[in-house]
Amino acid sequence: MAQNTATSEAPAGWRVERDSMGEMLVPQDALWGAQTERSHENFPIGTERMPDEIVRAFAQLKAAAARANCRLGRMSRTDADLIGAVADEILAGKLDGNFPLVVWQTGSGTQSNMNVNEVIANRGNQIAGERRLHPNDSVNMSQSSNDTFPTAMHVAAVTAVRERLLPAVAQLEATFRRLEEENADVVKSGRTHLQDAVPISFAQEISGWRGLLEGSAEELEASLAGLYRLALGGTAVGTGLNAPEGFDVAVAEELAAATGMPFVTDPNKFRALTGKDAIVFAHGAVKGLAANMMKIANDVRWLASGPRLGLGEIAIPANEPGSSIMPGKVNPTQCEAVTMVAAQVMGNDATIGFAASQGNFELNVFMPVIAYNFLQSVRLLADAILSFDQRCASGIRANRERMDHNLRHSLMLVTCLNPYIGYDNAAKVAKKAFAEGTSLRDACLELGLLYAEKFDEVFRPEEMV
């Protein structure tokens, strides 16, 4: 429709809904109301919808707010239970399709707050068989979009990190731990600056990858502390206008009990409404994990390069043909997917940081794009890690012969001679061997720096790790 001009008579397939600005035509089978329909028509921008995680977080906070209002004598038990019942339907996915709004709307997320309010009210009234619930007076009681959206954002972010991202990291950690055990006896050449370096065991190299994941998991856990603090109870500008005394504490307690997560009320609601540094900090940890995954994926594809003309020190699963023109070619596609996801996460971090800097006076009005990018980062990274684990990392196999060949031909093994012939002489040995295409042993003996027996005694690569 170019212009929605509802009258008391609705055309077939539509119904009339009313809000403070007048009447709107709404699809007959939709549970949303007039404010949602206005937003749906006024923001035909892009295809990015408000994330499902935000909708579910809204459902949780609406149920918690209803219980808190009931505890404080503001709402009847019947209405609180009705709101809770609809929230449960949303969490179960039974009302999917009733949340059509795009990310590119008002920066406070007001329309998404009202979308949830209207759906809960209309569905609750269906269940009750009477008009008991009002979107603003009942479902939004003691709240404002200005404190509910940042609360939903924190709840969704914490849930996504704890339930999706950290388990994915733990799964890949376990794979690397298994690979360490399987390759404990494999010694290979280390590399720094993409150049040959001193020996390392393959298990030690893998333990570095595992350590990156463990460090990222610790950083992610630590970053959640700020997200546990909730804005709910600050209402419009942080003063708590229209919320009963103790509502902020009570609703945080209800959310904590319902989710099993240690949510608390933010002691400074003025900061909570306008400041988004907590989510910037948490996404920094997400970006740190993305950086580590970029490094791991690059290491794996370098080590698997070849199979004949590259390093070829490991084999990875062949999941699909790698070329439309070169038969038999297999590419490290899982590694490439991980690195693309990492690049996306780093771009999202820039957007989140800029958006968080735009808090003006008592409110930040970039919250939908912050929420969208944060949740996209977590979702993509968790999915990419699980796919990389299942389709690449779990099938890594060491090419022991190639590793041993490369190790034995590495000029950097000369480092073990430093204590016996000195750094400068060792450098002469390495340069002579490289220039003449001979072994370190031959070069050292020709220069008269060590006897053969002594060279063989100290030159033991397997003991250098």
LUMMARMI-61511 format. One line per field, with one value per residue (C-alpha): residue number from 1; residue in one letter; chain; y, x, z. Coordinates in steps of 0.02 Angstrom, whole numbers, always signed. Layout:
N
num = [NUM  ...];
residu = [a  ...];
chaine = [A  ...];
y = [Y  ...];
x = [X  ...];
z = [Z  ...];
This chain:
465
num = [1  2  3  4  5  6  7  8  9  10  11  12  13  14  15  16  17  18  19  20  21  22  23  24  25  26  27  28  29  30  31  32  33  34  35  36  37  38  39  40  41  42  43  44  45  46  47  48  49  50  51  52  53  54  55  56  57  58  59  60  61  62  63  64  65  66  67  68  69  70  71  72  73  74  75  76  77  78  79  80  81  82  83  84  85  86  87  88  89  90  91  92  93  94  95  96  97  98  99  100  101  102  103  104  105  106  107  108  109  110  111  112  113  114  115  116  117  118  119  120  121  122  123  124  125  126  127  128  129  130  131  132  133  134  135  136  137  138  139  140  141  142  143  144  145  146  147  148  149  150  151  152  153  154  155  156  157  158  159  160  161  162  163  164  165  166  167  168  169  170  171  172  173  174  175  176  177  178  179  180  181  182  183  184  185  186  187  188  189  190  191  192  193  194  195  196  197  198  199  200  201  202  203  204  205  206  207  208  209  210  211  212  213  214  215  216  217  218  219  220  221  222  223  224  225  226  227  228  229  230  231  232  233  234  235  236  237  238  239  240  241  242  243  244  245  246  247  248  249  250  251  252  253  254  255  256  257  258  259  260  261  262  263  264  265  266  267  268  269  270  271  272  273  274  275  276  277  278  279  280  281  282  283  284  285  286  287  288  289  290  291  292  293  294  295  296  297  298  299  300  301  302  303  304  305  306  307  308  309  310  311  312  313  314  315  316  317  318  319  320  321  322  323  324  325  326  327  328  329  330  331  332  333  334  335  336  337  338  339  340  341  342  343  344  345  346  347  348  349  350  351  352  353  354  355  356  357  358  359  360  361  362  363  364  365  366  367  368  369  370  371  372  373  374  375  376  377  378  379  380  381  382  383  384  385  386  387  388  389  390  391  392  393  394  395  396  397  398  399  400  401  402  403  404  405  406  407  408  409  410  411  412  413  414  415  416  417  418  419  420  421  422  423  424  425  426  427  428  429  430  431  432  433  434  435  436  437  438  439  440  441  442  443  444  445  446  447  448  449  450  451  452  453  454  455  456  457  458  459  460  461  462  463  464  465];
residu = [m  a  q  n  t  a  t  s  e  a  p  a  g  w  r  v  e  r  d  s  m  g  e  m  l  v  p  q  d  a  l  w  g  a  q  t  e  r  s  h  e  n  f  p  i  g  t  e  r  m  p  d  e  i  v  r  a  f  a  q  l  k  a  a  a  a  r  a  n  c  r  l  g  r  m  s  r  t  d  a  d  l  i  g  a  v  a  d  e  i  l  a  g  k  l  d  g  n  f  p  l  v  v  w  q  t  g  s  g  t  q  s  n  m  n  v  n  e  v  i  a  n  r  g  n  q  i  a  g  e  r  r  l  h  p  n  d  s  v  n  m  s  q  s  s  n  d  t  f  p  t  a  m  h  v  a  a  v  t  a  v  r  e  r  l  l  p  a  v  a  q  l  e  a  t  f  r  r  l  e  e  e  n  a  d  v  v  k  s  g  r  t  h  l  q  d  a  v  p  i  s  f  a  q  e  i  s  g  w  r  g  l  l  e  g  s  a  e  e  l  e  a  s  l  a  g  l  y  r  l  a  l  g  g  t  a  v  g  t  g  l  n  a  p  e  g  f  d  v  a  v  a  e  e  l  a  a  a  t  g  m  p  f  v  t  d  p  n  k  f  r  a  l  t  g  k  d  a  i  v  f  a  h  g  a  v  k  g  l  a  a  n  m  m  k  i  a  n  d  v  r  w  l  a  s  g  p  r  l  g  l  g  e  i  a  i  p  a  n  e  p  g  s  s  i  m  p  g  k  v  n  p  t  q  c  e  a  v  t  m  v  a  a  q  v  m  g  n  d  a  t  i  g  f  a  a  s  q  g  n  f  e  l  n  v  f  m  p  v  i  a  y  n  f  l  q  s  v  r  l  l  a  d  a  i  l  s  f  d  q  r  c  a  s  g  i  r  a  n  r  e  r  m  d  h  n  l  r  h  s  l  m  l  v  t  c  l  n  p  y  i  g  y  d  n  a  a  k  v  a  k  k  a  f  a  e  g  t  s  l  r  d  a  c  l  e  l  g  l  l  y  a  e  k  f  d  e  v  f  r  p  e  e  m  v];
chaine = [A  A  A  A  A  A  A  A  A  A  A  A  A  A  A  A  A  A  A  A  A  A  A  A  A  A  A  A  A  A  A  A  A  A  A  A  A  A  A  A  A  A  A  A  A  A  A  A  A  A  A  A  A  A  A  A  A  A  A  A  A  A  A  A  A  A  A  A  A  A  A  A  A  A  A  A  A  A  A  A  A  A  A  A  A  A  A  A  A  A  A  A  A  A  A  A  A  A  A  A  A  A  A  A  A  A  A  A  A  A  A  A  A  A  A  A  A  A  A  A  A  A  A  A  A  A  A  A  A  A  A  A  A  A  A  A  A  A  A  A  A  A  A  A  A  A  A  A  A  A  A  A  A  A  A  A  A  A  A  A  A  A  A  A  A  A  A  A  A  A  A  A  A  A  A  A  A  A  A  A  A  A  A  A  A  A  A  A  A  A  A  A  A  A  A  A  A  A  A  A  A  A  A  A  A  A  A  A  A  A  A  A  A  A  A  A  A  A  A  A  A  A  A  A  A  A  A  A  A  A  A  A  A  A  A  A  A  A  A  A  A  A  A  A  A  A  A  A  A  A  A  A  A  A  A  A  A  A  A  A  A  A  A  A  A  A  A  A  A  A  A  A  A  A  A  A  A  A  A  A  A  A  A  A  A  A  A  A  A  A  A  A  A  A  A  A  A  A  A  A  A  A  A  A  A  A  A  A  A  A  A  A  A  A  A  A  A  A  A  A  A  A  A  A  A  A  A  A  A  A  A  A  A  A  A  A  A  A  A  A  A  A  A  A  A  A  A  A  A  A  A  A  A  A  A  A  A  A  A  A  A  A  A  A  A  A  A  A  A  A  A  A  A  A  A  A  A  A  A  A  A  A  A  A  A  A  A  A  A  A  A  A  A  A  A  A  A  A  A  A  A  A  A  A  A  A  A  A  A  A  A  A  A  A  A  A  A  A  A  A  A  A  A  A  A  A  A  A  A  A  A  A  A  A  A  A  A  A  A  A  A  A  A  A  A  A  A  A  A  A  A  A  A  A  A  A  A  A  A  A  A  A  A  A  A];
y = [+0  +171  +253  +166  +260  +148  +176  +85  -30  -139  -226  -415  -486  -332  -265  -93  -58  +106  +197  +376  +436  +360  +207  +86  -63  -220  -392  -494  -639  -531  -513  -344  -179  -2  +54  -98  -72  +111  +61  -79  +48  +195  +105  +8  +1  -152  -333  -343  -389  -362  -517  -660  -653  -478  -532  -678  -565  -445  -589  -634  -457  -428  -582  -529  -352  -422  -531  -384  -271  -407  -423  -234  -229  -142  -286  -427  -605  -648  -518  -560  -744  -702  -599  -740  -869  -770  -739  -928  -948  -823  -915  -1079  -1005  -1020  -837  -824  -714  -580  -479  -403  -243  -197  -142  +27  +109  +229  +222  +185  +29  +97  +13  -158  -133  -90  -235  -355  -260  -269  -453  -500  -395  -459  -640  -627  -559  -703  -826  -735  -715  -533  -370  -378  -321  -153  -139  +15  +10  -176  -253  -95  -55  +28  +28  +135  +85  +181  +56  -102  -102  -88  -222  -338  -303  -355  -510  -564  -531  -629  -773  -782  -782  -908  -1026  -1019  -948  -1019  -1198  -1186  -1130  -1272  -1400  -1341  -1338  -1520  -1564  -1479  -1567  -1734  -1687  -1640  -1814  -1897  -1796  -1790  -1879  -1777  -1650  -1522  -1358  -1203  -1044  -858  -715  -853  -912  -1073  -1071  -1194  -1359  -1375  -1524  -1527  -1550  -1390  -1297  -1362  -1316  -1136  -1142  -1217  -1083  -946  -1018  -1038  -858  -796  -895  -815  -642  -674  -730  -577  -460  -515  -428  -262  -343  -418  -240  -193  -25  -85  +29  +189  +215  +367  +464  +365  +440  +291  +398  +293  +142  +94  +100  -62  -110  -105  -226  -339  -354  -394  -530  -601  -603  -683  -819  -853  -858  -930  -784  -660  -506  -356  -182  -52  +67  +215  +215  +377  +289  +132  +222  +326  +228  +74  +43  -124  -197  -117  -202  -370  -359  -322  -496  -566  -476  -547  -722  -679  -623  -786  -888  -791  -841  -1024  -1040  -958  -1075  -1227  -1176  -1131  -1298  -1388  -1291  -1395  -1539  -1549  -1372  -1297  -1341  -1496  -1536  -1579  -1651  -1582  -1657  -1637  -1576  -1522  -1491  -1336  -1280  -1270  -1288  -1384  -1565  -1641  -1475  -1463  -1298  -1255  -1190  -1204  -1098  -970  -963  -933  -792  -707  -718  -644  -498  -469  -470  -342  -232  -252  -198  -34  -3  -44  +69  +216  +189  +180  +348  +431  +441  +614  +683  +548  +417  +324  +313  +186  +35  -72  -72  -109  -256  -321  -316  -391  -537  -564  -573  -703  -805  -807  -842  -984  -1063  -1044  -1120  -1271  -1296  -1277  -1403  -1532  -1515  -1469  -1472  -1641  -1719  -1641  -1771  -1742  -1783  -1853  -1890  -1713  -1638  -1741  -1700  -1514  -1524  -1614  -1487  -1333  -1221  -1153  -1314  -1233  -1139  -1290  -1265  -1089  -1148  -1245  -1137  -967  -867  -796  -965  -1043  -909  -953  -1135  -1093  -977  -1101  -1243  -1134  -1067  -1237  -1339  -1453  -1508  -1416  -1564  -1554  -1365  -1374  -1510  -1421  -1263  -1366  -1301  -1471  -1652  -1770  -1862  -1700  -1635  -1796  -1787  -1610  -1606  -1690  -1598  -1706  -1643  -1460  -1446];
x = [+0  +65  -34  -120  -281  -389  -573  -696  -726  -573  -551  -546  -390  -361  -419  -419  -298  -285  -148  -121  -97  -256  -311  -205  -245  -154  -154  -295  -185  -45  -31  +53  -38  -39  +134  +219  +127  +180  +362  +343  +283  +394  +561  +574  +763  +868  +832  +913  +778  +787  +880  +779  +893  +829  +648  +676  +766  +619  +501  +605  +612  +425  +385  +508  +435  +260  +313  +403  +252  +145  +265  +256  +66  +53  -16  -138  -74  -193  -118  +61  +30  -50  +101  +215  +117  +134  +319  +340  +257  +379  +527  +459  +451  +262  +239  +378  +330  +253  +413  +441  +535  +703  +860  +856  +721  +725  +892  +811  +726  +556  +462  +534  +487  +311  +307  +335  +212  +76  +104  +98  -57  -153  -105  -141  -313  -343  -299  -405  -553  -567  -468  -370  -199  -148  +21  +75  -23  +0  +145  +253  +206  +349  +457  +514  +591  +743  +777  +702  +804  +975  +917  +863  +1030  +1127  +1022  +1037  +1224  +1260  +1149  +1232  +1408  +1372  +1259  +1333  +1508  +1592  +1531  +1597  +1766  +1769  +1733  +1879  +1991  +1950  +1996  +2164  +2197  +2166  +2281  +2418  +2411  +2414  +2566  +2670  +2817  +2821  +2963  +2960  +3038  +2971  +2948  +2960  +2937  +2882  +3063  +3139  +3170  +3226  +3134  +2968  +2858  +2695  +2606  +2685  +2627  +2450  +2457  +2485  +2322  +2233  +2307  +2239  +2065  +2083  +2142  +1996  +1873  +1942  +1929  +1750  +1699  +1780  +1696  +1521  +1531  +1474  +1334  +1258  +1212  +1041  +962  +786  +705  +780  +629  +644  +798  +866  +760  +641  +487  +325  +416  +378  +516  +616  +559  +736  +801  +648  +650  +837  +806  +666  +774  +918  +804  +725  +888  +1008  +1126  +1185  +1094  +1087  +1018  +1143  +1171  +1184  +1038  +1095  +1255  +1158  +1043  +1173  +1335  +1370  +1549  +1505  +1453  +1602  +1714  +1627  +1637  +1821  +1839  +1737  +1854  +2003  +1936  +1910  +2091  +2150  +2041  +2113  +2288  +2242  +2154  +2300  +2424  +2323  +2307  +2492  +2543  +2424  +2481  +2532  +2509  +2677  +2736  +2692  +2737  +2628  +2665  +2485  +2336  +2162  +1995  +1947  +1767  +1729  +1813  +1921  +1919  +1801  +1947  +2086  +2034  +2088  +2121  +2063  +2064  +2065  +1888  +1847  +1999  +1941  +1767  +1842  +1952  +1807  +1703  +1848  +1856  +1669  +1685  +1824  +1716  +1571  +1686  +1721  +1534  +1497  +1634  +1577  +1393  +1433  +1520  +1357  +1267  +1189  +1132  +1022  +1013  +1114  +1013  +1119  +1064  +982  +1139  +1247  +1138  +1129  +1318  +1360  +1241  +1294  +1476  +1437  +1324  +1446  +1597  +1513  +1451  +1620  +1714  +1598  +1609  +1798  +1809  +1697  +1755  +1937  +2024  +1958  +2032  +2206  +2341  +2528  +2633  +2773  +2889  +2875  +2898  +3054  +3125  +3099  +3173  +3331  +3359  +3331  +3485  +3421  +3471  +3641  +3579  +3621  +3805  +3812  +3873  +4016  +4077  +3997  +3864  +3979  +4053  +3881  +3824  +3971  +3919  +3739  +3789  +3914  +3788  +3657  +3774  +3844  +3686  +3769  +3723  +3766  +3875  +3979  +3999  +4050  +4178  +4250  +4274  +4362  +4253  +4204  +4259  +4131  +4105  +4072  +3953  +3852  +3849  +3776  +3673  +3511  +3356  +3237  +3318  +3300  +3113];
z = [+0  -44  +97  +240  +272  +377  +401  +511  +362  +326  +158  +150  +231  +338  +506  +585  +729  +824  +916  +976  +797  +727  +631  +529  +421  +480  +397  +471  +528  +601  +789  +782  +793  +726  +784  +709  +545  +540  +560  +433  +305  +354  +347  +183  +205  +171  +210  +383  +509  +695  +757  +830  +982  +1020  +1003  +1123  +1246  +1239  +1277  +1429  +1495  +1467  +1568  +1704  +1707  +1725  +1872  +1953  +1931  +2009  +2157  +2184  +2175  +2007  +1903  +1937  +1942  +1800  +1683  +1734  +1699  +1532  +1479  +1537  +1438  +1276  +1312  +1324  +1154  +1080  +1157  +1088  +912  +902  +854  +726  +580  +690  +708  +535  +575  +500  +591  +505  +611  +757  +846  +1013  +947  +1000  +859  +903  +1085  +1030  +907  +1052  +1162  +1029  +990  +1174  +1205  +1054  +1081  +1267  +1231  +1111  +1248  +1378  +1260  +1312  +1297  +1459  +1398  +1324  +1234  +1331  +1493  +1526  +1430  +1439  +1619  +1717  +1560  +1414  +1249  +1310  +1449  +1374  +1213  +1298  +1420  +1279  +1193  +1349  +1379  +1198  +1193  +1353  +1297  +1126  +1196  +1333  +1238  +1063  +1055  +1210  +1176  +997  +1062  +1188  +1051  +944  +1098  +1129  +949  +965  +1130  +1044  +901  +1024  +1100  +929  +872  +1031  +947  +786  +770  +630  +581  +666  +566  +608  +483  +362  +365  +431  +618  +751  +781  +868  +899  +803  +969  +1032  +877  +901  +1085  +1030  +933  +1083  +1195  +1084  +1105  +1293  +1309  +1204  +1310  +1468  +1389  +1333  +1506  +1585  +1460  +1512  +1681  +1609  +1510  +1667  +1722  +1656  +1612  +1650  +1779  +1710  +1595  +1479  +1537  +1684  +1823  +1831  +1801  +1808  +1880  +2061  +2190  +2187  +2012  +1942  +2073  +2063  +1873  +1871  +2000  +1895  +1738  +1831  +1898  +1728  +1630  +1758  +1723  +1856  +1795  +1912  +1897  +1840  +1987  +1866  +1745  +1663  +1609  +1562  +1440  +1349  +1368  +1263  +1319  +1398  +1232  +1146  +1273  +1251  +1062  +1081  +1155  +1010  +890  +985  +955  +771  +760  +838  +721  +573  +631  +659  +492  +402  +487  +436  +255  +243  +318  +199  +46  -103  -108  -198  -225  -57  +122  +120  +303  +345  +254  +281  +227  +44  +56  -122  -290  -282  -462  -609  -730  -640  -609  -444  -361  -179  -85  +102  +93  +278  +317  +191  +267  +440  +376  +288  +446  +544  +422  +444  +634  +625  +515  +637  +778  +689  +667  +849  +912  +806  +850  +1036  +1026  +972  +1138  +1143  +1310  +1393  +1255  +1125  +964  +869  +970  +834  +726  +879  +925  +747  +721  +890  +867  +686  +744  +876  +763  +617  +723  +819  +658  +572  +719  +726  +538  +540  +681  +600  +420  +438  +607  +663  +505  +512  +482  +496  +342  +449  +304  +235  +407  +438  +266  +292  +466  +409  +271  +378  +392  +556  +643  +646  +800  +907  +861  +936  +1108  +1027  +882  +917  +827  +691  +645  +646  +524  +411  +413  +367  +226  +154  +158  +74  -60  -105  -81  +46  +221  +380  +429  +270  +283  +466  +433  +281  +383  +515  +655  +730  +715  +640  +804  +899  +765  +771  +961  +972  +812  +870  +807  +908  +1068  +1021  +1053];
